[in-house]
Amino acid sequence: MRRPRPFKPFEKPVPGELFVWVKRVSYVELAIFIGLLFFWLAPGFETETMLFGWAHGIGFCALCVVIWVACVRHEAPYTLLAATLTPFGPIGSVIGIELIERKGWGIATERP
C-alpha cells in the first residue's frame, strides 16, 4: 500500500507500478488500432471492422482512464495524456511513453 505524501502539485512525476500498466494498455490498444485499420482498408470485412471498432473505442476509453489515474497519482506526466488525446490516439501514447523512457521527458528520476 502506498504511503500518503504531502501534496506537491508542481513536482515532476516518477514512474511507478501503474506506469507499467499504462505501457501494457498502450501497446494492446495500438495492436487493436492497427487491426482496425487493416480490416477497415481491406474489402469484405464488415463484421471484423465492427468488432475491432468496438474494441478500439472501449480500449481507447480505458487507456485514457488508466493514464489519467497515473497522472493523478504522479506516476506519469500530463503531457502523456495530452499525447494520447491527439488525433493519433494510441500512436501518440506509445510515442509519449518512448520519449519518457528514452529521454526522460517530463519525469523525475527518483522521489525526493
N, C-alpha and C positions, 0 to 999 in steps of 0.2 A: 504494500500500500504506500502511496506517495505521501510524504510529509508535507503539510501545508507550509508555504513560504510566503514572505511578505509580498504584497502586490507591487510590482515594479513594471509599469507599462512600457517603458522605453528601453528596457534591456533587450539585447538580441536573444532570440530563442536558441535552445540547444536541442538537437535531435535526440529523441528518447525512443522508448519501445513503441510508441504509437507511430513514429515516423517510419518504422519498418512496415507497418500495416499500410501506411499511405503509399509506400513504394509498391507493395504487392497489389493493392487495389488498382493503382495507376496502370501497372503493366497488364493486368487482366482486362481492364477497361479498354486499353489500347488494342489488345488482341480482338476483343469483341467488335470494336470500331473498324478494324481492318477487315474482319469477316463481313461486317455490314456493307462496307464499301465494295468488297468483291461481289457479294450477291446482288447488290443494287446495280452494279455495272454489267454483270453477266445477264443475258436474256433468259427468261423462263424460270426464274427462282423467286416467284412472288411470295410463297409461303416462308421460305428461308429468309427473305428480306424482311418480312413482317416479324419473324421471331427474333432475328438479330437486331431489328429496330427497337423492339420492346426491351430486349436485354440491354441494349446500349442506353436507352432512356432511363431505365431503372438503375443501371450500373453507374451512369454519369451522376445521377442524383445522389447515390450512395457515396461516390467518390468525393463529391463536393462536401457532403456532411462530414466524412472522415477527415478531410483536410481542414475544414472549419474547426472541428473539435481539436485537432492537433495545433492549430493556430491559437485557439483559446487557452490551451494547456502550455503554451510557449514551447512547443516541440517542432514547429515549422513556421517559417516567416509568412506573413500575409501576402507577400509577392507570389508565393506558390499558389495561393487561392486565386489571385488575380490572373496568373498564367493559365490556370485551369478554366477560368470563366471566359477566356477569349474564344473567338470562333473556332480555334483549333482544338479546343476541348482536351481530350486525353493526351494528345500530342504535346500540348502546352505544359501539362503537368509532368510528363516524362522529361521534357527538356528542362523544366524548372528543377526537378529532382537531380538531374545530372549536373546542372550548374551548381547546385547546393553542395553536392558530394565532391565534385572535382575541383571547384574553385572556391568553395566556402562562402558563396554569396548569401548574405542576409542572416548568417548564423554565427554564434559564438562557439569557440572551441570547447569550453568547459564552463560549468556553473561556478559563479563566484562564491 
